[in-house]
Amino acid sequence: MCAAAGWCVAQVIKALIDMWTNGRFRFERLYGNGGMPSSHSATVCAMFTSAACAYGFSSYQFAICFMMAVIVMVDAMGVRRETGKQSKLLNLMMKEDFWDFADPEKTQMRLKEFMGHTPLQVFCGAALGIVVALLLEGIVYG
């Protein structure tokens, strides 16, 4: 429950921040990747926080959740972020007619640029997930 709540809260905040910065609401931001805060980080940090509350820091449940969180957050800042940067560059190249495509449908195709996260986005998502889990654990088990 805490992991799902962490994801939902992060996605709503992400959509609101995007609406504030771009001046319009984009429904895709409610479920899409990338942006502030990282919903992946919020999800896994809420999960390991909940495991710590329920089973303790020395439990195997916490250890598994914590290691999964580390892997997800490192991946978000590494491979996924670089993929987003490459997509942005390729989109720019296609926009500037860098390639001469015979097929007009290929020139209309855009690669997804919101893929990974900056360290700040990951940190904010992680903090959000921990706070959401602590609040929910306090409410449910308070």
Backbone torsions as a table, in degrees:
resi	resn	phi	psi	omega
1	MET	NA	-41.3	-178.6
2	CYS	-66.3	-40.6	179.8
3	ALA	-63.5	-44.9	179.0
4	ALA	-64.6	-40.0	178.1
5	ALA	-65.6	-40.5	177.3
6	GLY	-59.8	-44.0	178.3
7	TRP	-62.5	-48.7	-177.8
8	CYS	-61.0	-46.1	-179.5
9	VAL	-62.8	-43.6	179.7
10	ALA	-63.2	-41.7	-179.3
11	GLN	-66.3	-39.6	178.0
12	VAL	-65.5	-44.3	177.9
13	ILE	-62.1	-41.9	178.8
14	LYS	-59.6	-44.3	179.6
15	ALA	-65.6	-39.1	179.0
16	LEU	-67.6	-41.7	177.7
17	ILE	-63.8	-42.6	178.5
18	ASP	-63.0	-41.3	178.4
19	MET	-64.2	-39.9	179.8
20	TRP	-66.1	-42.2	-177.1
21	THR	-78.8	-31.0	-176.9
22	ASN	-103.7	-7.5	176.5
23	GLY	76.7	6.7	177.3
24	ARG	-149.9	152.8	-179.6
25	PHE	-86.1	129.6	175.1
26	ARG	-116.9	113.5	-176.7
27	PHE	-56.5	-33.7	-178.2
28	GLU	-58.2	-28.9	-178.4
29	ARG	-69.0	-14.7	176.9
30	LEU	-75.0	-17.6	179.6
31	TYR	-134.6	-5.6	-175.1
32	GLY	-80.2	165.9	179.1
33	ASN	-85.2	166.5	175.3
34	GLY	75.9	166.1	177.0
35	GLY	96.5	178.0	-175.5
36	MET	-104.6	129.6	-9.8
37	PRO	-84.8	167.7	178.2
38	SER	-72.1	116.5	178.9
39	SER	-74.4	-28.3	175.4
40	HIS	-62.9	-44.7	179.3
41	SER	-65.0	-41.5	178.6
42	ALA	-61.0	-40.7	-178.5
43	THR	-65.0	-52.5	-175.6
44	VAL	-72.0	-30.8	177.9
45	CYS	-73.6	-35.0	173.8
46	ALA	-64.6	-37.4	-179.8
47	MET	-66.0	-46.8	-178.8
48	PHE	-72.1	-29.2	176.4
49	THR	-67.6	-42.1	177.6
50	SER	-63.7	-40.9	178.0
51	ALA	-63.9	-39.2	178.3
52	ALA	-64.0	-41.7	179.7
53	CYS	-67.2	-40.1	-175.2
54	ALA	-81.3	-37.9	-171.5
55	TYR	-119.0	-12.3	-179.1
56	GLY	95.0	159.1	-177.3
57	PHE	-70.2	-21.3	-178.4
58	SER	-94.1	6.7	-178.0
59	SER	-82.3	156.0	175.6
60	TYR	-69.6	-28.5	177.8
61	GLN	-62.2	-45.6	177.8
62	PHE	-63.7	-44.0	-177.9
63	ALA	-59.8	-44.7	179.1
64	ILE	-63.3	-47.9	-179.3
65	CYS	-63.2	-40.1	-179.7
66	PHE	-65.1	-45.2	179.9
67	MET	-65.9	-37.1	175.9
68	MET	-63.5	-40.5	178.6
69	ALA	-61.8	-43.7	179.1
70	VAL	-61.0	-46.7	-179.7
71	ILE	-61.1	-46.0	-178.7
72	VAL	-63.0	-43.9	-177.1
73	MET	-71.4	-38.6	176.8
74	VAL	-65.0	-42.1	178.0
75	ASP	-62.2	-40.1	-179.6
76	ALA	-62.6	-35.7	-179.2
77	MET	-87.3	-14.0	-175.3
78	GLY	-104.5	-96.5	-173.2
79	VAL	-59.7	-47.3	-177.5
80	ARG	-65.1	-37.2	178.9
81	ARG	-66.2	-43.6	179.1
82	GLU	-64.3	-37.2	176.8
83	THR	-61.6	-40.9	177.2
84	GLY	-64.0	-40.5	177.9
85	LYS	-63.4	-42.6	179.1
86	GLN	-65.2	-39.1	177.6
87	SER	-62.1	-41.1	179.0
88	LYS	-61.6	-44.2	179.5
89	LEU	-65.4	-43.9	179.2
90	LEU	-64.5	-39.1	176.8
91	ASN	-61.8	-41.5	177.8
92	LEU	-63.4	-42.2	178.7
93	MET	-63.7	-40.7	178.7
94	MET	-68.2	-35.9	179.4
95	LYS	-65.6	-35.3	-177.6
96	GLU	-87.1	13.9	-179.3
97	ASP	55.5	38.6	177.9
98	PHE	-62.9	-39.4	176.2
99	TRP	-105.9	145.4	178.0
100	ASP	-100.2	91.7	-179.8
101	PHE	-83.6	134.9	175.0
102	ALA	-76.9	-27.2	-177.4
103	ASP	-94.4	113.0	-178.6
104	PRO	-63.7	-23.2	178.5
105	GLU	-66.3	-33.0	-179.6
106	LYS	-68.8	-31.8	179.7
107	THR	-75.4	-20.0	178.4
108	GLN	-83.7	-17.9	-177.5
109	MET	-70.3	132.0	175.7
110	ARG	-121.6	137.0	177.3
111	LEU	-81.7	149.2	-179.8
112	LYS	-71.8	123.0	-176.3
113	GLU	-93.9	-27.0	178.9
114	PHE	-83.3	95.6	-177.4
115	MET	-121.4	-57.2	-174.8
116	GLY	-111.1	-162.4	-174.7
117	HIS	-138.1	154.5	170.1
118	THR	-79.4	162.0	176.8
119	PRO	-56.9	-36.5	178.6
120	LEU	-64.1	-41.9	178.8
121	GLN	-63.8	-39.0	178.2
122	VAL	-67.7	-43.9	179.1
123	PHE	-61.1	-46.0	-179.9
124	CYS	-64.1	-40.2	176.6
125	GLY	-63.6	-41.5	179.2
126	ALA	-63.2	-46.7	179.3
127	ALA	-62.2	-41.3	178.8
128	LEU	-61.9	-45.2	179.8
129	GLY	-61.4	-41.3	178.7
130	ILE	-64.1	-44.6	180.0
131	VAL	-64.1	-45.2	179.3
132	VAL	-59.8	-45.5	-179.7
133	ALA	-64.2	-42.8	179.0
134	LEU	-63.0	-40.6	177.4
135	LEU	-63.9	-46.1	-179.5
136	LEU	-67.9	-40.7	177.2
137	GLU	-62.5	-37.9	177.5
138	GLY	-67.7	-37.3	179.5
139	ILE	-72.7	-45.7	-176.0
140	VAL	-73.1	-45.0	-174.5
141	TYR	-107.1	-1.6	-175.5
142	GLY	-43.2	NA	NA
